[in-house]
Amino acid sequence: MAEVNTKNCPKPLSADPYVDERESMVEMQIRRRGVKDEQVLRVMRIVPRHEFVPAQSRGFAYADEPLAIGGGQTISQPYIVASMTAALRLCGSERVLDIGTGCGYQAAVLSLLSREVYSVECRAELAKAAAERLERLGFHNVQVHCGDGSLGLKEFAPYDAILVAAAAPSFPEPLLDQLNDGGRMIAPIGTEDHQDLLLVIRHGGDYSMERHEPCRFVPLVGRHGWKDWELL
C-alpha cells in the first residue's frame, strides 16, 4: 500500500469551504464504486480539486463528472482519477510519468503517492498554467514539460509507473520502452469515441495486460496518438 508523501502535501488553505464536498466525493463517488486503496482515498480527500478548475466551474469541482478546462481539454471525473491511480499500485518510492497534464490535478494526486512525477502537456498555455498552479499549491515534486506526450520523456526514463490521461489507439511504443522492469502503465485504449482502461505490466522484454473499465477520454495528440501535436 502506498504511503502518502507528506513532504509534498499542499499548503494548508486559510479557509477551505469544500472539505465536506471532498469527503462526500470520496465516499459516494469513489469508495462505493470499488476503489479500496485507503491511501488513494486519503489523497483524494487532501488535493483541493476546486483549485484546478476554472473559477466559473468551482461550484461543480466535486461533481461526478469531467469538467472543461479550456483548449478542448477536461479534468477527469474524480472516480476515474482515483481508479487509474489505484491501478498503478504505488508504494511511494516511484518515478512516475504523467501524460496529459491538463490542469495538473492528476499529477498532484500522483505526487502524494510517489517520489517524483514528470508530467507532459502538448499545449503550452496549459503546461505553463499547470506548472505555476502546482508550485503555488506546494506540489514541489512535479516537473511539467511541454511536448509530444506520446513520445514520453526519454531523458528521465525509466519510469516505475506511467499514467496516460488521453485516449490512444494502442500503447505508444516509446512509453512501453521507457517503462522500468516490473513497471505499470495505465491508459485508455481504443477508438476516439470509446476506450477501455488497460493496465500493462513489463516483465523484462515481455508484457502482461489487465483490462479495467470502459471510459471515454479526449484523444492523445502526438506522433503515436491521433495527430501531430506541432499542428495545434
C-alpha positions, -999 to +999 in steps of 0.1 A: +000+000+000+012+035-009+023+059+019+012+095+014+042+117+007+036+142+034+066+163+024+047+173-007+012+178+007-003+211-004+000+242+016-029+245+041-057+268+028-067+295+052-103+288+046-115+257+027-153+256+023-150+223+003-139+199+029-173+183+033-177+181-005-144+163-009-154+138+019-187+132+001-169+128-033-147+101-018-174+082+000-202+084-026-184+085-059-152+066-053-153+041-024-188+029-033-176+021-068-149-002-056-117+018-050-105+004-017-069+017-015-070+038+017-040+059+007-056+068-026-088+077-008-068+098+016-051+117-011-084+124-029-095+140+003-064+161+005-060+175-030-081+207-034-098+199-068-115+233-068-081+249-072-076+231-106-108+241-124-118+275-139-133+299-115-168+297-131-168+259-125-157+258-089-193+251-078-190+218-098-155+209-088-165+179-068-194+167-091-194+132-105-183+143-140-154+157-161-152+194-165-139+216-193-106+234-185-101+252-219-083+242-251-108+214-257-094+196-226-111+183-195-103+175-159-112+138-155-141+126-134-129+121-097-137+084-098-116+079-129-087+097-114-088+076-083-094+043-102-064+049-126-042+059-097-051+029-076-044+006-106-008+016-106-003+002-070+021+029-060+042+024-028+057+059-025+092+054-040+084+055-077+094+078-105+061+084-124+054+097-159+020+115-163+009+120-199-016+148-205-010+173-177-041+194-184-048+214-153-023+194-132-049+176-109-039+141-118-002+150-114-010+164-079-027+132-069+002+111-081+028+133-064+015+125-030+018+087-037+053+087-053+088+101-051+087+123-082+064+130-111+073+141-146+042+154-165+039+162-202+013+185-218+012+193-255-005+227-251+020+254-240-006+275-222-019+246-202+016+234-193+026+268-181-006+273-160-004+238-145+033+243-135+025+276-118-005+262-101+013+231-088+042+252-075+018+277-058-001+249-041+030+232-028+034+201-051+071+205-054+080+170-067+062+175-100+080+187-132+058+199-161+071+197-196+056+209-229+059+184-258+045+153-275+033+131-247+032+101-269+070+102-271+073+103-233+104+119-217+133+096-226+158+118-207+143+109-173+134+072-180+130+046-169+097+050-150+082+028-124+047+038-134+031+057-163-004+072-165-018+083-198-048+106-194-058+107-231-071+081-255-047+063-277-053+037-305-027+014-288+000+017-261+026+041-276+058+022-283+081+049-267+062+047-235+065+009-233+102+013-239+105+038-211+088+016-186+110+000-159+112-037-155+082-045-132+067-011-141+030-005-147+013+017-173-024+025-174-041+042-204-074+045-222-070+024-253-095+022-282-112+044-307-116+082-304-152+076-292-148+046-269-120+031-249-112+007-221-087+014-194-059-011-199-030-018-174+002-032-189+030-046-167+065-050-180+084-083-173+118-078-189+111-080-227+075-092-222+043-076-211+011-087-194-022-068-195-052-063-173-085-049-187-103-024-164-135-004-171-148+013-202-142+050-204-141+080-227-111+104-228-101+132-251-077+119-278-040+117-273-023+142-295+011+132-309+031+110-332+017+079-316-017+093-309-043+108-332-025+138-347+008+157-346+010+180-316+030+205-336-001+212-357-020+226-327 
